[in-house]
Amino acid sequence: MVFVSRHEHFNAAHKLYNPNWSEEKNEEVFGPCANSNWHGHNFEIIVTVKGEPDKETGFVIDLKKLSSLIRKEIIAKVDHKNLNLDVDFMIGKMASTENLVIEFWKILKPQIELIAPNAQLYSIKLYETPRNFVEYYG
């Protein structure tokens, strides 16, 4: 089994805020991330696909195709956007990095199976900051 990864980047703003809570509780739980004027991050996403190399190409997945897929299906929808207001698949959801990576998985998994039938999405690692990141394995 070979694991192949592609690293991409995007910028986005969001706010962590539960409308069912008071301002005080939101500030206590989310701190500056509950700022009413939003805040932004330079996100890094690493998509890892696993599989056996194709006998004819030697590829688990064509990395150019994987990059194009990530850019079209993810980056184009979130880059320089407000995750709470501008991104259709995040409407009504807490715009946490954890929820964001789950939505990315739902989008990428079926598309990867189409472009690389012998490969599977293995994980998505999403960095919100250089020290804070989440990993999702489906």
HELIX and SHEET records of a PDB file:
HELIX    1   1 GLU A   23  PHE A   30  1                                   8    
HELIX    2   2 GLY A   31  ALA A   34  5                                   4    
HELIX    3   3 LEU A   63  ILE A   70  1                                   8    
HELIX    4   4 ARG A   71  ILE A   75  3                                   5    
HELIX    5   5 ALA A   76  VAL A   78  1                                   3    
HELIX    6   6 ASP A   88  MET A   90  5                                   3    
HELIX    7   7 THR A   97  ILE A  115  1                                  19    
SHEET    1   A 5 LYS A  81  ASN A  82  0                                        
SHEET    2   A 5 VAL A   2  HIS A  14  1                                        
SHEET    3   A 5 HIS A  39  GLY A  51 -1                                        
SHEET    4   A 5 ALA A 119  TYR A 127 -1                                        
SHEET    5   A 5 PHE A 133  TYR A 136 -1                                        
END                                                                             
